[in-house]
Amino acid sequence: MSFDEKVKWSNAEHGEHEGHALTAYDGGHVINCERCGFSHIVPLPSKADQRKFYAEEFYQKERTSYIEASTEDSQWLALGFTDRLNIAEKALPADSQKRVLDIGCGPGDFLVAAKDNGWTVTGVEPSPIAASHAASRGVHVINDFFTSELAATMDKYDFIHLSEVLEHIENPIETLVIAMTLLADGGVLAISVPNDFNPLQQAVVKGRSDAPWWVVPDHHVNYFNFESLEKIVTAQGLVCFERLTNFPMEMFLLMGDDYTADPKLGKICHNKRKSFDLTLAENDAEARINLYKALAQAGLGRLAIIFAQK
């Protein structure tokens, strides 16, 4: 089919969705959905299937080495998460109690960084394996899905953090609506998602006439950029005040290092970006943060990270 054409899809659980196709994959399309205001796959998975996958299969079958990798990356992860904590803290009211909620906390890297920086932390994580690992690191984690029923039992938070969560779930707007019930007045929301279909990725695809390697419908249901992410956040009545990103991995592809086809090369490229960040942070921390803010303003960088305030 031509990607100038529209795709329509509907079912009883998810309603009607329509938009121009960005790409096709075996079994469906990614569409720029006019109803949702962001791109997502069609057909959409059921909520029941997603609950089963993330509770019983994600860490057990799909990402068996994820926790080990996060341990190896702990210093680098702490650097990026501390950036986010500092941006949030500067924006909070002077009387803030520094209570932070991390939705989809995984193995707890953000929570540990927050605790080390003087925050009172709570995480929510559906995977029993990841939740158990996070709890073993001395942070408070609720092993459950983030639902309105769970939220009704929880306190207010000055900072709510969702890192690489919204791309995985079949109804990200619902999650945002629930999260807003827990955000204190003057509180900050930070969301990080892959910055997909960005100009550097598109340049690689055009240059090698290849399919978008970042489209992984078994894991990533939704595909955001800065603009679409800010759109759904401002629709909740928040004011977006900062953008941030991280190292644009697509630069390696543009320089001829095809890590998408070679896991060993992927590890080498990943270690290079870690070295870049850690070395620059040690020698000129301001230059590093300014670089990633500037890239974010240009719509570039591997992650789209936005900060918004209530």
C-alpha positions in Angstrom: 0.0 0.0 0.0 1.0 3.6 -0.4 1.9 5.4 2.9 -0.1 8.4 1.6 -3.2 6.3 2.3 -5.1 6.2 5.5 -5.6 3.1 7.7 -8.8 2.6 9.7 -9.1 0.1 12.5 -11.6 -0.5 15.3 -12.7 -3.0 17.9 -15.0 -3.1 20.9 -12.2 -2.6 23.5 -10.3 0.3 21.8 -12.9 2.0 19.6 -12.1 3.6 16.3 -8.6 4.7 15.1 -7.6 6.3 11.8 -4.5 7.9 10.4 -1.8 7.9 7.7 0.4 4.8 7.8 4.0 5.6 8.7 5.2 2.0 8.1 3.9 -1.5 7.8 5.1 -4.7 9.6 4.0 -8.3 9.4 0.5 -8.2 10.8 -0.2 -4.5 11.0 0.8 -0.8 10.6 2.0 2.1 12.6 -0.4 5.0 12.0 -0.2 8.6 12.9 -3.6 8.4 14.7 -5.9 11.4 14.3 -8.0 10.4 17.3 -5.1 9.9 19.7 -2.7 12.6 18.6 0.3 10.3 18.5 1.4 7.3 16.5 0.6 3.7 17.4 0.3 0.3 16.0 -2.9 -1.2 14.7 -4.2 -3.6 15.6 -3.8 -2.7 19.3 -3.3 -5.4 21.8 -5.9 -6.2 24.5 -5.3 -5.0 28.0 -5.5 -8.6 29.2 -2.8 -9.7 26.9 -0.5 -6.8 27.9 -1.0 -7.6 31.6 0.0 -11.2 31.1 3.0 -10.2 29.0 4.5 -7.7 31.5 3.6 -9.7 34.6 4.7 -13.1 33.4 6.9 -12.8 30.3 8.8 -9.5 29.8 11.7 -10.1 32.2 11.3 -13.8 32.3 11.5 -14.4 28.5 12.1 -11.2 26.5 14.6 -9.3 28.7 16.4 -12.0 30.7 19.6 -9.9 30.8 18.0 -6.5 31.5 18.7 -6.4 35.2 22.3 -7.5 34.7 22.7 -4.8 32.1 21.3 -2.2 34.3 23.7 -3.2 37.0 26.6 -2.7 34.6 25.2 0.7 33.6 24.4 1.9 37.1 26.8 4.9 37.1 25.7 6.0 33.7 22.0 5.6 34.5 22.4 7.5 37.8 24.0 10.4 35.9 20.9 10.7 33.6 18.4 10.2 36.3 20.1 12.8 38.5 19.7 15.3 35.6 16.0 14.7 35.7 15.8 15.0 39.5 17.7 18.3 39.5 15.4 19.8 36.8 12.3 18.8 38.8 13.6 20.0 42.1 14.5 23.5 40.8 10.9 23.8 39.5 9.1 22.7 42.7 7.8 25.1 45.4 10.2 25.9 48.2 8.1 23.9 50.7 8.1 20.7 48.6 8.5 17.5 50.6 10.4 15.9 47.7 8.1 12.9 47.4 8.6 11.1 44.1 6.6 8.3 42.4 8.2 6.3 39.6 5.5 4.5 37.6 7.0 1.4 35.9 10.1 1.5 38.0 11.7 -1.7 36.6 14.8 -2.8 38.6 14.8 0.5 40.6 17.6 2.5 39.0 15.7 5.8 39.1 14.5 5.2 42.7 18.0 4.5 43.9 19.2 7.7 42.3 16.3 9.7 43.9 16.9 8.2 47.3 20.6 9.0 47.1 19.6 12.6 46.3 17.4 13.0 49.3 14.0 12.1 47.9 11.3 10.0 49.6 10.6 7.3 46.9 7.8 5.0 45.8 7.8 2.8 42.8 5.1 0.8 41.0 6.2 -2.2 38.9 4.0 -5.0 37.5 6.8 -7.5 37.1 7.5 -9.5 40.2 11.1 -10.1 39.2 11.9 -6.4 38.6 9.9 -5.3 41.7 11.8 -7.8 43.9 15.1 -6.7 42.6 14.3 -3.0 43.2 13.1 -3.7 46.7 16.3 -5.5 47.5 18.1 -2.2 46.8 16.4 -0.6 49.7 13.6 1.3 48.0 9.8 1.1 48.4 8.1 -0.7 45.5 4.5 -1.7 45.0 4.3 -4.9 42.8 1.2 -4.1 40.8 -0.2 -2.5 37.7 -0.8 1.2 38.0 -4.6 1.5 37.9 -7.2 3.9 39.3 -7.9 1.3 42.0 -4.3 1.4 43.1 -4.0 5.1 42.8 -7.0 5.5 45.2 -4.9 4.0 47.9 -1.9 6.2 47.4 -0.7 9.6 48.6 0.1 12.8 46.6 3.5 13.3 45.1 5.6 16.3 44.2 7.3 14.6 41.3 5.9 11.8 39.1 8.3 10.0 36.8 7.5 7.7 33.9 10.6 6.5 32.1 10.0 4.4 28.9 6.6 3.3 29.9 4.1 5.0 27.7 5.4 3.4 24.5 4.5 -0.1 26.0 0.9 0.3 27.0 -2.3 0.2 25.0 -3.8 3.3 26.6 -1.2 5.9 27.6 -3.8 8.6 28.0 -5.6 6.6 30.7 -2.3 6.2 32.6 -1.7 10.0 32.4 -5.2 10.8 33.7 -4.7 8.5 36.7 -1.2 9.9 37.4 -2.6 13.4 37.5 -4.9 12.5 40.4 -1.7 11.9 42.4 0.3 15.0 41.4 0.4 17.7 44.1 -0.3 21.3 43.2 2.9 22.8 41.8 4.2 19.3 41.2 6.3 18.1 38.2 5.7 15.3 35.8 8.6 14.0 33.8 8.1 11.5 30.9 10.8 9.8 28.9 9.9 7.8 25.7 11.9 6.8 22.6 12.1 9.7 20.1 11.0 7.7 17.1 10.6 8.6 13.4 13.1 11.4 14.2 15.1 13.1 11.4 18.3 11.1 12.1 16.4 7.8 12.0 14.7 8.8 8.8 18.0 9.8 7.2 19.4 6.3 7.9 16.3 4.6 6.5 16.4 6.8 3.4 20.1 6.2 2.9 19.9 2.4 3.0 16.4 1.9 1.8 15.6 -0.2 4.9 12.7 -0.7 7.2 12.5 1.3 10.5 14.4 -0.9 12.9 12.9 0.8 15.9 9.4 -0.5 15.1 9.0 -3.5 17.5 5.3 -4.0 17.8 5.6 -6.9 20.3 7.0 -4.4 22.8 6.4 -0.8 21.6 2.7 -0.1 20.9 3.1 3.7 20.7 5.6 5.9 18.9 6.1 9.5 20.1 8.2 12.5 19.4 8.6 15.7 21.5 5.6 17.4 19.9 3.1 14.5 20.3 4.3 13.8 23.8 3.8 17.5 24.8 0.4 17.5 23.2 -1.0 14.7 25.3 0.6 16.2 28.5 -0.8 19.7 27.9 -4.2 18.2 27.3 -4.1 17.2 31.0 -3.8 20.9 32.0 -0.1 20.9 32.7 2.5 23.4 31.4 5.5 21.9 29.6 8.6 23.9 30.7 11.7 21.8 29.7 12.9 19.3 27.1 15.9 17.0 27.5 17.3 14.1 25.5 20.3 11.7 25.5 23.0 10.6 23.1 21.6 10.1 19.5 22.5 6.5 18.8 21.6 7.0 15.2 24.8 8.9 14.7 26.7 5.6 14.9 24.5 4.3 12.0 25.2 7.5 10.0 28.9 7.0 10.5 28.7 3.4 9.2 28.5 1.4 12.5 25.3 -0.7 12.0 24.7 -1.8 15.5 21.1 -2.8 14.6 22.5 -5.9 12.8 25.3 -6.8 15.1 24.7 -7.1 18.9 28.5 -7.1 19.6 28.8 -3.8 17.8 25.8 -2.6 19.6 27.5 -3.2 22.9 30.6 -1.3 21.7 28.5 1.7 20.6 26.6 1.7 23.9 29.8 1.7 25.8 31.1 4.6 23.7 28.0 6.7 24.5 28.5 5.9 28.2 32.1 7.0 28.0 31.1 10.2 26.2 28.6 11.1 28.9 30.6 10.2 31.9 33.8 11.9 30.6 32.0 15.0 29.7 30.1 15.2 32.9 33.4 14.9 34.9 35.1 17.6 32.9 32.3 20.0 31.9 28.9 19.0 33.4 27.3 22.2 32.1 28.3 21.6 28.5 26.8 18.1 28.6 23.4 19.2 29.9 23.3 22.2 27.5 24.1 19.9 24.6 21.2 17.6 25.4 18.8 20.5 25.9 19.8 22.0 22.6 19.4 18.7 20.8 16.0 18.3 22.4 14.9 21.7 21.1 15.9 20.6 17.6 13.8 17.4 18.0 16.9 15.2 18.0 18.3 12.7 20.5 17.4 9.0 21.2 14.9 9.9 23.9 12.2 12.5 24.1 12.1 13.7 27.7 9.7 16.4 28.7 9.0 18.1 32.1 5.6 19.7 32.9 4.2 21.4 35.9 0.7 21.4 37.5 
